[in-house]
Amino acid sequence: MCEVSQPGYAAETAKPDQFSKFPGLSIHGENSFAAEMHRTGGAGDKTILRPGEFLTDILKLKIDQTLPYGWTSHTDIHARRTQDPQINKRRDVHLLGLTSEFYNKTSKLTFGNFFGDFSQYTLGESLEGFQAAHKTDRFEVKGVAGISQRADETRAFERQVYGGRAEAQVIDNKTIKDGRLGFNFAGAKDDKGSVDRDFGIRAAESRVGSINSHAVFFGKSTLDSEMAESWTDEDTRDSTLGRNVGTALRVNNQTQWTKKAKTKLLYEWVTPRFDTLTGSAVSDRVNVTGKTNYKWNKALSMDSGYRIQYNKLNKSTAEKRTYLHVPNASISWAPSSEDWKLQDFFSRLFWEQRRRFSDDANSGQVDFVANEIGIEDEFKAQKINWSSGVTIRREDDDLQKANNRLTHEAYFGARTYRSWPGTEAVPSLRESFIYDGYDKAGGRDLRYRTTIGLDLDFKHGLKLNQRYSLENSRRHAQDSDALRFNADVGLEYQIPKLKGTTLKISYATTDYAHDMDTQSFSEHNLRTELICKF
Amino acid sequence: MRKTLILFFAVVFCVVFPPSLLALGQAPPESQERWAKEDRAAQALETLRRAYEDRDFAGFFHGVSEDYRQGETDLRSDLADERSSISAVDMHFTASQTVVEGDKAAIQVRWKKRTMDARTGQPALSEGSAEFVFQFTADEKTLLLDIRGQSPF
């Protein structure tokens, strides 16, 4: 686990006498006005865009105010008004977020929208409510109470969330550095009175408690762990359902053995009845992952790994246990540009196997195995960055032989940078080929794509980006050939006399011509946007 | 016509009241840092979307944390299976809200996706909503840590 250390909340506070007219007050933000025109053709049910003209106005406002005794207040407002019914069904101003914070060097009070962050198994999602936190180099305590939001904007039900977290540095010496121990608890309860309750969605309630730890041994080996217990009622209105009690454990270790060798190990065990409404876990799962990296010398290094995963733990409702084994290995070579005529040369040869099988399979049968081997290269020559790669992938499905296939993928790319007085240009080209061969009289499919790009910077705030791609699909199945064209052109101009004001004009189109007219479509999006940053 | 007029007045408003006049004072470092993190998370999400559309899975996984909470192995397996079953993807994101807390940021997104079947080339649409959680690492990377709700990948 790699986390940025943040001992406190206010690194440096604005001085109260900084502004004569409004001492300590700062107001900044961004307002964007956008007009979009969508046009579609062909099969209307295949287009993402909805035809029409739409205006969208987005306002982001950030207000900071220095307060006495080292405190600062921060308010964040984010609102949008749009005519596009795919975004908002109503045309009124939609308040997307409103957050108010009061903080000093060690403490923070938050009201409104915030991200509740305790630990993986207990809490890690956006909330609307209240949070109080106190943090020093050696101690952290946090408490939240709020409502969990549905990710979509038309929130249909509410979930009450509450919890707390405390973590302290318990040991810090030469042997064990930054040894920390934390306790986390989060509860979540669906609001039975919400609208969707009438449509048969269960009113769940869960409580999750966990202990987490972190330590660095001898300055070389980092160990993170968390052990959690959950108590969940799947539907509080159904008294026939019992309470589910489950356990989860994860242990991460990363060790730098020498300057050349390092390993990473992960063990995770989550019982079938572990359920967290506000944290993250995949229940009924054991996952063991090991990775090594060894640098032979400055140019040559090797990576290898093995992942094992299986389910159907004790009290599982799964009918059979399925295993997934994923071994992989790669060798990378990056010689010094002084010793090799190709500049910035990098080459990687890799292999990965995914093998899935079940405990009810016939002897010697593997449900599915995929082997992939490939090589990819990058280098610079004649002021051009070149890249290429080839991958061969073999899929063998013992359950459905018709799925067996051999796939070849290849790509080739070139990108360069050219400069003239007043203009910088980055042209690019990429060609890719995919060839699928099927075992069981499935024939062969071929797809190839050409992508051309040209980015121009005319200085003085004017930029023009262009990207065009054409994909041709020749398939064995009758009436399945298709031609797909994409274009994306964008113009950006920073208006010189209006500081912080940018005009953007873009045009994007997709045209899909399929052998069957009912599958063909086209869509166009012309967008003009004026962004004012202040 | 009415929409054109509204846009015209919006442009006039922006020109008559230059944004620099609305700005007041200097934002404290914490506020500037928070804004920078919001931008970094939005850029990381766009990079993931673009790599996914381009079927550039190596590039896609450069933006995914090894500690991805729904299981990095599962995500790799899902995308490997998907690569066999669909040939092309178009995806649109509409972000609604971004919140930042310490070394993490969450973006709520409504998404629409169009996939082309690998064997028949026939397009199919799907849509959903999800919360993308990103982690800012010590080496200045912004990595996908979690997807809550309906994952588009």
Interface residues (C-beta under 8 A of the other chain):
Chain A: M1 C2 E3 V4 S5 Q6 Y9 A10 A11 E12 T13 A14 Q18 F19 F22 G24 L25 S26 I27 H28 G29 N31 F33 A35 D45 K46 I48 L49 E53 F54 L55 D57 K62 D64 T66 T72 H74 D76 H78 R80 Q83 Q86 I87 L96 G97 T99 Y103 N113 F114 F115 G116 D117 Q120 G124 E125 S126 Q149 R150 A151 D152 E153 N252 K264 S280 A281 V282 R285 N287 T289 R307 Q309 L324 V326 R354 A370 E376 E395 N403 R405 T407 I434 D436 D445 R447 E471 S473 R475 A477 S480 D481 A482 R484 L498 K499 G500 T501 T510 Y512 H514 D515 M516 Q519 F521 T528 L530 C532 K533 F534
Chain B: K3 I6 L7 A10 V11 C14 V15 P18 P19 S20 L21 L22 A23 L24 G25 Q26 A27 P28 P29 E30 S31 R34 W35 A58 E66 D67 R69 Q70 G71 T73 D74 R76 S77 A80 S84 S87 A88 D90 H92 T94 S96 Q97 T98 V99 V100 E101 G102 D103 K104 A105 A106 Q108 V109 R110 K112 K113 R114 M116 A118 R119 T120 G121 Q122 P123 L125 S129 A130 E131 V133 Q135 F136 T137 A138 D139 D146 R148 G149 Q150
